[in-house]
Amino acid sequence: MPARGGKAVDSYRWSGAAASTPSTTPAKSVPTVDLSQLVKAAKIDPKAKQGHKTYAADGSYGTLTLAAYAQWQRHLGYKGKAADGVPGIRSLTALGKRHGFKVVA
């Protein structure tokens, strides 16, 4: 209804353009980490040829990885035995959010 002495004005017009254009971008797949397999690897700590220390480049979850993960756990506020370098669901999920992977138990 027009205001007194005025004309009716459309204050909102929907063009529908945005709704009619489907997204053609495929969904990104997120890498998945199996917590049980990672914990198993962390507890084995295989001995390397160069001595007790194992390195990231050798493909094992060794002593340096345990130390680095323990540091991550302390960063999250874990203390004592809770920061032992063996991943738990909360700390690994937090790491996954930061680095773009999903954790399955």
C-alpha distances in whole Angstrom, upper triangle without the diagonal:
4,7,9,11,10,8,6,9,11,13,15,17,20,22,25,28,29,29,31,34,36,39,42,44,46,47,50,53,54,58,59,62,64,65,68,69,69,70,73,74,73,76,79,79,81,84,84,87,87,87,85,82,80,77,74,75,78,75,75,74,77,78,76,72,73,74,70,68,70,69,65,65,67,64,61,63,66,69,73,73,69,70,73,71,70,67,65,61,59,61,61,57,57,59,57,54,55,57,54,56,56,58,59,62
4,6,8,6,5,4,8,10,12,15,17,20,23,26,28,30,30,32,35,37,40,43,45,48,48,51,54,55,59,60,63,65,66,69,71,70,72,75,75,75,78,80,80,83,85,85,88,88,88,86,83,81,78,75,76,78,76,77,75,78,79,76,73,74,74,71,69,71,69,66,66,67,64,62,64,67,70,74,75,71,71,74,72,72,68,66,63,61,62,62,59,58,60,58,55,56,58,55,58,57,60,61,64
4,6,5,7,7,9,12,13,17,19,23,25,28,30,32,32,34,37,40,42,45,47,49,50,52,55,56,60,61,64,66,67,70,72,71,72,75,76,75,78,81,81,83,86,86,89,88,89,86,83,81,78,75,77,79,76,77,75,78,79,77,74,74,74,71,69,71,69,66,66,67,64,62,64,67,70,74,74,71,71,74,72,72,68,66,63,61,63,63,59,58,60,58,55,56,58,56,58,58,61,62,65
4,5,8,10,13,16,17,20,23,26,29,32,34,35,36,38,40,43,45,49,50,53,53,56,59,60,64,65,68,70,71,74,75,74,76,79,79,79,82,84,84,87,89,89,92,92,92,90,87,85,82,79,80,83,80,81,79,82,82,80,77,78,78,75,73,74,73,69,70,70,67,65,67,70,73,77,78,74,74,77,76,75,72,70,67,65,66,66,63,62,64,62,59,60,62,60,62,62,64,66,68
4,7,10,13,16,18,21,23,27,29,32,34,36,37,38,41,44,46,49,51,54,54,57,60,61,65,67,69,72,72,76,77,76,78,81,81,81,83,86,86,88,91,91,93,93,93,91,88,86,83,80,81,84,81,82,80,83,84,81,79,79,79,76,74,76,74,71,71,72,69,67,69,72,75,79,80,76,76,79,77,77,74,72,69,67,68,68,64,63,65,64,60,61,63,61,63,63,66,68,70
4,7,9,13,14,18,19,23,25,28,31,32,33,35,37,40,42,45,47,50,51,53,57,58,61,63,66,68,69,72,74,73,75,78,78,77,80,83,83,85,88,87,90,90,90,88,85,83,80,76,78,80,78,79,77,80,81,78,75,76,76,73,71,73,71,68,69,69,66,64,66,69,73,76,77,73,73,76,74,74,71,69,66,64,65,65,61,60,62,60,57,58,60,58,60,60,63,64,67
4,6,10,12,15,16,20,22,25,27,29,30,32,34,37,39,43,44,47,48,51,54,55,59,61,64,66,67,71,72,71,73,76,76,76,79,81,81,83,86,85,88,88,88,86,83,81,78,75,76,78,76,77,75,78,79,77,74,75,75,71,70,72,70,67,67,68,65,63,65,68,72,75,76,72,72,75,73,73,69,67,64,62,63,63,60,59,60,59,55,56,58,56,58,58,61,62,65
4,7,9,12,13,17,19,22,25,26,27,28,31,34,36,40,42,44,45,48,51,52,56,58,61,63,64,67,69,68,70,73,73,73,75,78,78,80,83,82,85,85,86,84,80,78,75,72,73,76,73,74,72,75,76,74,71,72,72,69,67,69,67,64,65,66,63,61,63,65,69,72,73,69,69,72,70,70,66,64,61,59,61,60,57,56,58,56,52,54,55,53,55,55,58,59,62
4,6,9,11,14,16,20,22,23,24,26,28,31,33,37,38,41,42,45,48,49,53,55,58,60,61,64,66,65,67,70,70,70,72,75,75,77,80,79,82,82,82,80,77,75,72,68,70,72,70,71,69,72,73,71,68,69,69,66,64,66,64,61,62,63,59,58,60,63,66,70,70,66,66,69,67,67,63,61,58,56,58,57,54,53,54,53,49,50,52,50,52,52,55,56,59
4,6,7,10,13,16,18,20,20,22,25,28,30,33,35,38,38,41,44,46,50,51,54,57,58,61,62,61,63,66,66,66,69,71,71,74,76,76,79,79,79,77,74,72,69,65,67,69,66,67,66,69,70,68,65,66,66,63,61,63,61,58,59,60,57,55,57,60,63,67,67,63,63,66,64,64,60,58,55,53,55,54,50,50,51,49,46,47,49,46,48,48,51,53,56
4,7,10,13,16,18,19,20,22,24,27,29,32,33,36,37,39,43,44,47,49,52,55,55,59,60,59,61,64,64,64,67,69,69,71,74,73,76,76,77,74,71,69,66,63,64,67,64,65,63,66,67,65,62,63,63,60,58,60,58,55,56,57,54,52,54,57,60,64,64,60,60,63,61,61,57,56,52,50,52,51,48,47,49,47,43,44,46,44,46,46,49,51,53
4,7,10,12,14,15,16,18,20,23,25,28,30,33,33,36,39,40,44,46,49,51,52,56,57,56,58,61,61,61,64,66,66,68,71,70,73,73,74,72,69,66,63,60,61,64,61,62,60,63,64,62,59,60,61,57,55,57,56,52,53,55,51,49,52,54,58,61,62,58,58,60,59,58,54,53,50,48,49,49,45,44,46,44,41,42,43,41,43,43,46,47,50
4,6,9,11,13,14,15,18,21,23,26,28,31,32,35,38,39,43,45,48,51,52,55,56,56,58,60,60,61,64,66,66,68,70,70,73,73,73,71,68,66,63,59,60,63,60,61,60,63,64,62,59,60,61,57,56,58,56,53,54,55,52,50,53,55,59,62,63,59,58,61,59,58,54,53,50,48,49,49,45,45,46,44,41,42,43,40,42,43,46,47,50
4,6,8,9,10,12,14,17,19,23,25,27,28,31,34,36,40,42,45,47,49,52,53,52,55,57,57,58,60,62,63,65,67,67,70,70,70,69,66,63,60,57,58,60,57,58,57,60,62,59,56,58,58,55,53,55,54,50,51,53,50,48,51,53,57,60,60,56,56,58,56,55,52,50,47,45,47,46,42,42,43,41,38,39,40,37,39,39,42,44,47
4,5,8,9,10,12,15,18,21,23,26,27,30,33,36,39,41,45,47,49,52,53,52,55,57,57,57,60,62,62,64,67,66,69,69,70,68,65,62,60,56,57,59,56,58,57,60,61,59,56,57,58,55,53,56,54,51,52,54,51,49,52,54,58,61,61,57,57,59,56,56,52,51,47,46,47,46,43,42,43,41,38,39,40,37,39,39,43,44,47
4,6,5,6,9,12,15,18,20,23,24,27,30,33,36,38,42,44,46,49,50,49,52,54,54,55,58,59,60,61,64,64,66,67,67,66,63,60,57,53,54,56,53,55,54,57,59,57,54,55,56,53,51,53,52,49,50,52,49,47,50,52,56,59,58,55,54,56,54,53,49,48,45,44,45,43,40,40,41,38,36,37,37,35,36,36,40,41,44
4,6,5,7,10,13,15,18,21,22,25,29,31,35,37,40,43,45,48,48,48,51,53,53,53,56,58,58,60,62,62,64,64,65,64,61,58,55,51,52,54,51,53,52,55,57,55,52,54,54,51,49,52,51,47,49,51,48,46,49,51,55,58,58,54,53,55,53,52,48,47,44,43,44,42,39,39,40,37,34,36,36,33,35,35,39,40,43
4,6,6,8,10,13,15,18,19,22,26,28,31,34,37,40,41,45,45,45,47,50,49,50,53,55,55,56,59,58,61,61,62,60,57,55,52,48,49,51,48,50,49,52,54,52,48,50,51,47,46,48,47,44,45,47,44,42,45,47,51,54,54,50,50,51,49,48,45,44,40,39,40,39,35,35,36,33,31,32,32,29,31,32,35,36,40
4,6,7,10,13,16,18,19,22,25,27,31,33,37,39,41,44,44,44,47,49,49,50,52,54,54,56,59,59,61,62,63,61,58,55,52,49,49,51,48,50,49,52,54,52,49,50,51,48,46,49,48,44,45,47,45,43,46,47,51,54,54,50,50,51,49,48,44,43,40,39,40,39,35,35,36,33,31,33,33,30,31,31,34,35,39
4,6,10,12,15,18,19,23,26,28,32,34,38,40,42,45,45,45,48,50,50,51,54,55,56,57,60,59,62,62,63,62,59,56,53,50,50,52,49,51,50,53,55,53,50,52,53,50,48,51,50,46,47,50,47,45,48,50,54,57,56,52,52,53,51,50,46,45,42,41,42,40,37,38,38,35,33,35,34,31,33,33,36,37,40
4,7,9,12,15,17,20,23,26,29,32,35,38,40,43,43,43,46,48,47,48,51,53,53,54,57,56,59,59,60,59,56,53,50,46,47,49,46,48,47,51,53,50,47,49,50,47,45,48,47,44,45,47,45,43,46,48,52,55,54,50,50,51,48,47,44,43,40,39,40,38,35,35,36,33,31,32,32,28,30,30,34,35,38
4,6,9,11,13,17,20,22,26,28,32,34,37,39,40,40,42,44,44,45,48,50,50,51,54,53,56,56,58,56,53,50,47,44,44,46,43,45,44,48,50,48,44,46,48,44,43,46,45,41,43,45,43,41,44,45,49,52,51,48,47,48,46,44,41,40,37,37,37,35,32,33,33,30,28,30,29,26,27,27,31,32,35
4,6,8,10,13,16,19,23,25,29,31,34,37,37,36,39,41,41,42,45,46,46,48,51,50,52,53,54,53,50,46,44,40,40,42,39,41,41,44,46,44,41,43,44,41,39,42,42,38,39,42,39,38,41,42,46,49,48,45,44,45,42,41,38,37,34,34,34,32,29,30,30,27,25,26,26,22,24,24,28,29,32
4,6,9,12,15,18,22,24,28,31,33,36,36,36,39,41,40,41,44,45,45,46,49,48,51,51,53,51,48,45,42,39,39,41,38,40,40,43,45,43,40,42,44,40,39,42,42,38,40,42,40,38,42,43,47,49,48,45,44,45,42,41,38,37,34,34,35,32,30,30,30,27,25,27,25,22,23,24,28,29,32
4,6,9,12,15,18,21,25,28,30,33,33,33,36,38,37,38,41,42,42,43,46,45,47,48,49,48,45,42,39,35,35,37,34,36,36,39,42,40,36,39,40,37,35,38,38,34,36,39,36,35,39,40,43,46,45,42,41,42,39,38,34,34,31,31,31,29,26,27,27,23,22,23,22,19,20,21,25,26,30
4,6,9,12,16,18,22,25,27,30,30,30,33,34,34,35,38,39,39,40,43,42,45,45,47,45,43,39,37,33,33,35,32,34,34,37,39,38,34,36,38,35,33,37,36,33,35,37,35,34,37,38,42,44,43,40,39,40,36,35,32,32,29,29,30,27,24,26,25,21,21,22,20,17,18,18,22,23,27
4,6,9,13,15,19,22,24,27,27,27,30,32,31,32,35,36,37,38,41,40,43,44,45,43,40,37,35,31,31,33,30,31,31,34,37,35,32,34,35,32,30,33,33,30,31,34,32,30,34,35,38,41,39,36,35,36,33,32,28,28,25,26,26,23,21,22,22,18,17,19,17,14,14,15,18,20,23
4,6,10,13,16,19,22,25,24,24,27,29,28,29,32,33,33,35,37,37,39,40,41,39,37,33,31,27,28,29,26,28,28,31,33,31,28,30,32,29,27,30,30,27,28,31,29,28,31,32,36,38,37,34,32,33,30,29,26,26,23,23,24,21,18,20,19,15,15,16,14,11,11,12,16,18,22
4,7,9,13,16,19,21,21,21,24,25,25,26,29,30,30,32,34,34,37,38,38,37,34,31,29,25,26,27,24,25,25,28,31,29,26,28,30,27,25,28,29,25,27,30,28,27,30,31,34,36,35,31,31,31,28,26,23,23,21,22,22,19,17,18,17,14,14,16,13,10,9,10,13,15,18
4,6,10,13,15,18,18,17,21,22,22,23,26,27,27,29,32,31,34,35,36,34,31,28,26,22,24,25,21,23,22,25,28,26,23,24,26,23,21,25,25,22,23,26,25,23,27,27,30,32,31,28,27,27,24,23,19,20,17,18,18,15,13,15,14,10,11,13,10,7,6,7,10,12,16
4,7,10,13,16,15,14,18,19,18,20,23,24,24,25,28,28,31,32,32,30,28,25,23,19,20,21,18,19,18,22,24,23,20,21,24,21,19,23,23,20,21,25,24,22,26,26,29,30,29,26,25,25,22,20,17,18,16,17,17,13,12,14,13,9,11,13,10,7,5,6,9,11,14
4,7,9,12,12,11,15,16,16,17,20,21,22,24,27,27,30,31,31,29,27,24,23,19,21,21,18,18,17,21,23,23,19,20,23,20,18,21,22,19,20,24,23,21,25,24,27,28,26,24,23,23,20,18,15,15,13,15,15,11,11,14,12,9,12,14,11,9,6,5,6,7,10
4,6,9,8,8,11,13,12,14,16,18,18,20,23,24,27,28,28,26,24,21,20,17,19,19,15,15,14,17,20,19,16,17,19,18,15,18,20,17,17,21,21,19,22,21,24,25,23,20,20,19,16,14,11,12,11,13,13,9,10,12,11,9,12,14,12,11,7,6,5,6,9
4,6,6,6,9,10,11,12,15,16,17,19,23,24,27,28,28,26,24,21,21,18,20,20,16,15,14,17,20,20,17,17,20,19,16,19,21,18,18,22,22,21,23,22,24,25,22,20,20,19,16,13,11,11,10,13,13,10,11,14,13,11,15,17,15,14,10,9,6,5,6
4,6,5,6,9,10,10,12,14,16,18,22,23,27,28,27,24,23,21,20,18,21,20,17,15,13,16,18,19,15,15,18,17,14,16,18,16,15,19,20,18,20,18,21,21,18,16,16,15,13,10,7,8,7,11,11,8,10,13,12,11,15,16,15,15,12,10,6,6,5
4,5,5,6,9,10,11,13,15,17,21,23,26,28,26,24,23,21,21,19,22,21,17,15,13,16,18,20,16,16,19,19,16,17,20,19,18,21,22,21,23,20,22,22,19,17,18,16,14,11,9,9,10,13,14,11,13,16,16,15,18,20,19,19,15,13,10,8,6
4,6,5,6,9,10,11,13,14,18,20,23,25,24,22,21,18,18,17,19,17,14,12,11,14,17,18,15,15,18,18,15,18,21,19,19,22,23,22,24,22,24,23,20,19,19,17,15,11,10,12,12,16,15,13,15,18,16,15,19,20,19,19,15,14,11,10,9
4,5,5,6,9,10,11,13,17,18,22,23,22,19,18,16,16,14,17,16,12,10,8,11,14,15,11,11,15,14,12,14,17,15,15,19,20,19,21,19,21,21,18,16,16,14,11,8,7,10,11,14,13,10,13,15,13,13,17,18,16,17,14,13,10,11,10
4,5,5,6,9,10,13,17,19,22,23,22,19,18,16,17,16,19,18,15,12,9,12,13,15,12,11,14,15,12,13,16,15,14,18,19,18,20,17,19,18,15,14,14,11,10,6,6,8,10,13,12,10,14,16,15,15,19,20,19,19,16,15,12,12,10
4,5,5,6,9,11,15,17,21,22,21,18,18,16,17,16,19,17,14,11,9,12,14,16,14,12,16,17,15,16,19,19,18,21,23,22,23,21,22,21,17,17,17,14,12,9,10,12,14,17,16,14,17,19,18,18,22,23,22,22,19,18,15,14,12
4,6,5,7,8,12,14,17,19,18,15,15,12,14,13,15,13,11,8,6,8,11,13,11,10,14,15,13,15,18,18,17,21,22,22,24,21,22,21,18,18,17,14,11,9,10,13,15,18,16,14,17,19,17,18,21,22,20,21,18,18,15,15,14
4,6,6,9,12,14,18,19,17,14,13,11,13,12,15,14,12,9,5,7,9,11,8,7,11,12,10,11,15,15,14,17,19,19,20,18,18,17,15,14,13,10,8,6,8,11,14,16,14,13,16,18,16,17,21,21,19,21,18,18,16,16,15
4,6,9,12,15,18,19,17,14,14,13,15,16,18,16,15,11,9,9,10,13,11,9,13,15,13,13,17,17,16,19,21,21,22,19,19,17,14,14,14,10,9,7,10,12,15,18,16,15,19,21,19,20,24,24,23,24,22,21,18,18,16
4,6,9,12,15,17,15,12,13,12,14,15,17,15,13,9,8,8,10,13,12,11,14,16,15,16,19,20,19,22,24,24,25,22,22,21,17,18,17,14,12,11,13,16,19,21,20,18,22,23,22,22,26,26,25,26,23,23,20,20,19
4,6,9,13,14,12,9,9,8,11,12,14,12,11,8,6,5,7,10,10,9,12,14,13,14,17,18,18,20,23,23,24,22,21,20,17,18,16,13,11,11,13,17,20,22,19,18,22,23,21,22,26,25,24,26,23,24,21,22,21
4,6,10,12,10,8,9,8,11,12,14,11,10,7,8,6,9,12,12,12,15,16,17,18,20,21,22,24,26,27,28,25,25,23,21,22,20,17,15,14,17,20,23,25,23,21,25,26,24,25,28,28,26,27,25,26,24,24,23
4,7,8,7,5,7,7,10,13,14,11,12,9,10,8,9,12,13,13,15,17,18,19,21,23,24,25,27,29,30,27,27,25,23,24,22,18,17,17,20,23,26,28,25,24,28,29,26,27,31,30,28,30,28,29,27,27,27
4,5,6,6,7,6,8,11,11,8,11,9,11,9,10,12,13,14,16,18,19,20,22,24,25,26,28,30,31,29,28,27,25,26,24,20,18,19,21,25,28,29,27,25,29,29,26,28,31,30,28,30,28,29,28,29,28
4,6,8,9,9,11,14,13,10,13,12,15,12,13,15,17,18,19,21,22,24,25,27,28,30,31,33,34,32,32,30,28,30,27,24,22,23,25,29,31,33,30,29,32,33,30,31,34,33,31,33,31,33,31,32,32
4,7,7,8,10,13,13,11,14,13,15,12,12,13,16,17,18,19,22,23,24,26,27,28,30,32,33,31,31,29,28,29,26,23,21,23,25,29,32,33,30,29,32,32,29,31,34,32,30,33,31,33,32,33,33
4,6,8,11,14,15,13,15,14,15,11,11,12,15,16,16,18,20,21,22,25,26,27,29,31,31,29,28,26,25,27,24,21,20,21,24,27,30,32,29,28,32,32,29,31,34,32,31,33,32,33,32,33,32
4,6,10,13,15,13,15,12,12,9,8,10,13,13,13,16,18,18,19,22,23,24,26,27,28,26,25,23,21,23,21,17,16,17,21,24,27,29,26,25,29,29,26,28,32,30,29,31,30,31,29,30,29
4,7,10,12,11,13,11,10,7,5,7,10,10,11,13,15,15,17,19,20,21,23,25,26,24,23,22,21,22,19,16,14,16,19,22,26,27,24,23,26,26,24,26,29,27,26,28,27,29,27,28,28
4,7,9,7,9,7,8,5,6,6,8,10,11,12,14,15,17,18,20,21,23,24,26,24,24,23,21,22,19,16,14,15,17,21,24,25,22,21,24,25,22,23,26,25,23,26,24,26,24,26,26
4,5,6,7,7,8,6,7,6,7,10,11,11,13,15,16,17,19,21,22,23,25,24,24,24,23,23,20,17,15,16,17,21,24,25,21,20,23,23,20,21,24,23,21,23,22,24,23,25,25
4,5,6,6,7,7,9,7,7,10,12,11,12,15,16,16,18,20,20,22,25,23,24,24,23,23,20,18,14,15,16,20,22,23,19,18,21,21,17,18,21,20,17,20,19,21,20,22,23
4,6,8,10,10,12,11,11,14,15,14,16,19,19,19,22,24,24,26,28,27,28,28,27,26,23,21,18,19,20,23,25,26,23,21,24,24,20,21,24,22,19,21,21,23,23,25,26
4,6,9,9,12,11,11,14,16,15,17,19,21,21,23,25,26,27,29,28,29,28,26,26,24,21,18,18,19,23,25,27,24,22,25,25,22,22,26,24,21,23,22,24,23,25,25
4,7,9,12,12,10,13,16,15,15,18,20,20,21,24,24,25,28,26,28,27,25,25,22,20,17,16,17,20,22,24,21,19,22,23,19,19,23,22,19,20,19,20,20,21,22
4,5,9,10,8,10,13,13,14,16,18,18,19,22,23,24,26,24,25,24,22,22,20,17,14,13,15,18,20,22,20,17,21,22,19,19,23,22,20,21,19,20,19,20,20
4,7,8,6,7,10,11,10,13,15,15,16,18,20,20,22,20,21,21,18,18,16,13,10,10,11,15,17,19,16,14,18,19,16,17,21,20,18,20,18,19,17,18,18
4,6,5,6,9,10,11,12,14,15,16,18,20,21,23,20,21,20,18,18,16,13,10,11,13,17,19,21,18,17,20,21,18,20,23,22,21,23,21,22,20,22,21
4,5,5,6,9,10,10,12,14,15,17,18,20,21,19,19,17,16,17,14,11,9,11,14,17,20,21,18,18,21,21,19,21,24,23,22,24,23,24,22,24,23
4,5,5,6,9,10,11,12,14,15,17,19,20,18,19,18,17,17,14,12,10,12,14,18,20,21,17,17,21,20,17,20,22,20,19,22,21,23,22,24,24
4,5,5,6,8,10,10,12,14,15,17,18,17,18,18,16,16,13,11,8,9,11,14,17,18,14,13,17,17,14,16,19,17,16,19,18,19,18,20,20
4,6,5,6,9,10,10,12,14,15,17,14,15,14,13,13,10,7,4,7,9,12,16,16,13,13,17,17,14,17,20,19,18,21,19,20,18,20,19
4,6,5,6,9,10,11,12,14,15,14,14,13,13,13,9,8,6,9,11,15,18,18,14,15,18,17,15,18,21,19,19,22,21,22,21,23,22
4,5,5,6,9,10,11,13,15,14,14,15,15,14,10,10,7,10,11,14,17,16,13,13,16,15,12,15,17,15,15,18,18,20,19,21,22
4,5,5,6,9,10,11,13,11,13,13,13,11,8,8,5,7,7,10,13,13,9,9,13,12,10,13,15,14,14,17,16,17,16,18,18
4,5,5,6,9,10,11,9,9,10,10,9,5,5,4,7,9,11,14,13,10,11,15,14,12,16,18,16,17,20,19,20,18,20,20
4,5,5,6,9,10,9,10,11,12,11,7,9,8,11,11,14,16,15,11,13,16,14,12,16,17,15,16,20,20,21,20,22,22
4,5,5,6,9,9,11,13,14,11,8,10,8,11,10,12,13,12,8,10,12,10,8,12,13,12,13,16,16,17,16,19,20
4,5,5,7,5,8,10,10,8,5,8,7,9,8,9,11,10,6,9,12,10,10,13,14,14,15,18,17,18,16,19,18
4,5,5,5,6,9,11,9,6,9,9,12,12,13,15,13,10,13,15,13,13,16,17,16,18,21,21,21,20,22,22
4,5,7,10,13,14,12,9,12,12,14,13,14,16,13,10,13,14,11,11,15,15,13,16,19,19,20,19,22,23
4,6,9,13,14,11,9,13,12,14,12,12,13,10,7,11,12,9,10,13,13,12,15,18,18,18,17,20,20
4,6,10,12,9,9,12,13,15,14,13,15,12,10,14,15,12,14,17,17,16,19,21,21,21,20,23,22
4,7,8,6,5,9,10,12,12,11,13,11,9,13,14,13,14,17,18,18,20,22,21,21,19,21,20
4,6,6,5,9,11,13,14,13,16,14,13,16,18,16,17,21,21,21,23,25,25,25,22,24,23
4,5,6,7,11,12,14,14,17,16,15,18,20,19,20,23,24,24,25,28,27,26,24,25,24
4,5,5,9,10,12,12,15,15,14,16,19,19,19,22,24,24,25,27,26,25,22,23,21
4,6,8,9,10,9,12,11,10,13,15,15,16,19,20,20,22,24,22,22,19,20,18
4,6,8,9,10,13,12,10,12,15,14,14,17,19,19,20,22,21,21,19,21,19
4,6,8,10,14,14,12,13,16,16,16,19,21,20,21,23,22,22,19,21,19
4,6,9,13,13,10,11,14,14,13,16,18,18,18,20,19,19,17,18,17
4,7,10,12,10,10,13,14,13,15,18,18,18,20,18,17,14,16,14
4,7,8,6,6,9,11,10,12,14,15,15,17,14,14,11,12,11
4,6,6,6,8,10,11,12,14,16,16,17,15,13,10,11,10
4,6,5,6,9,10,10,12,14,15,15,13,11,8,9,8
4,6,5,6,9,10,11,13,14,15,13,12,10,11,11
4,5,5,6,9,10,11,12,14,13,12,10,13,13
4,5,5,6,9,10,10,11,9,9,7,10,11
4,5,5,6,9,10,10,8,7,6,9,10
4,5,5,6,9,10,10,10,10,13,14
4,5,5,6,8,8,9,9,13,15
4,5,5,5,5,6,7,11,13
4,6,5,7,8,9,13,16
4,6,8,10,12,16,18
4,6,9,11,15,18
4,7,10,14,17
4,7,10,13
4,7,10
4,7
4
